[in-house]
Amino acid sequence: MIPHSPHSVLLHPYVTEKTLNLMEVHNSLVFAVREGSTKPQIKWAFEMMFEVKVDSIKVKHGKFGKHAIIKLGEGYNAEDIGMRIGIF
C-alpha cells in the first residue's frame, strides 16, 4: 500500500560522522523512517520527495529506531541532496 504522503514514511535525515562518510564514499543517505514502513514505501517516498532514482535500500533497526540506508542511482549525487536538505 502506498502512503498518502512521503512525509508519513521518511521522518528526518539521520546525520552522524559515519553517515556523512556513507554519503561521500557510497553515494548513500540515511533517514529515520516510520516503524512498519516497507522498502517499497521508503523507495516511493524518497523518489517522490527528491525526484531521484533509488538504486537500493537497506533497513536497520537500532536503539534509536528504524533507519533506511538509501543508495542513489547512477547519475544522482547524495551530496547534492544533502545540500538541498541542509545537512551541510
KOLZAPA-950279 format. One record per residue (C-alpha): z, x, y. Coordinates in steps of 0.1 Angstrom, whole numbers, padded with zeros to 4 digits, always signed. Example, Ala and Ser with C-alpha at 12.3 -4.5 7.8 and 13.67 -1.06 7.14 Angstrom:
2
+0078+0123-0045
+0071+0137-0011
! end
This chain:
88
+0000+0000+0000
-0009+0013+0034
+0019+0010+0060
+0013-0007+0094
+0018+0024+0115
+0016+0062+0109
+0050+0065+0126
+0066+0045+0099
+0058+0073+0075
+0059+0105+0095
+0093+0108+0112
+0091+0142+0131
+0079+0178+0126
+0103+0200+0107
+0104+0233+0126
+0121+0264+0113
+0111+0301+0112
+0098+0296+0077
+0077+0265+0086
+0062+0284+0116
+0052+0311+0092
+0035+0284+0070
+0016+0272+0100
+0003+0307+0108
-0004+0320+0073
-0013+0289+0052
-0026+0265+0079
+0001+0240+0070
+0026+0218+0089
+0059+0205+0076
+0070+0170+0086
+0101+0150+0077
+0089+0118+0061
+0105+0085+0052
+0121+0082+0018
+0099+0062-0005
+0066+0073+0011
+0039+0085-0013
+0014+0113-0009
-0015+0090-0002
+0006+0072+0025
+0015+0106+0041
-0021+0117+0040
-0033+0085+0056
-0006+0087+0083
-0013+0123+0092
-0051+0118+0093
-0047+0087+0115
-0023+0104+0139
-0041+0137+0144
-0077+0129+0135
-0080+0158+0110
-0087+0161+0073
-0058+0170+0049
-0065+0193+0020
-0033+0189+0001
+0003+0177+0003
+0034+0190-0014
+0066+0170-0012
+0101+0185-0012
+0135+0167-0014
+0161+0187+0003
+0196+0182+0016
+0181+0172+0050
+0158+0145+0035
+0122+0144+0023
+0097+0168+0037
+0060+0170+0033
+0041+0203+0035
+0007+0193+0048
-0022+0218+0043
-0051+0211+0066
-0087+0211+0055
-0112+0237+0063
-0123+0238+0100
-0089+0225+0113
-0062+0246+0127
-0025+0239+0122
-0016+0259+0153
-0038+0236+0175
-0019+0205+0161
+0014+0224+0167
+0004+0229+0204
-0005+0192+0207
+0029+0180+0195
+0049+0206+0213
+0061+0229+0186
+0054+0260+0207
! end
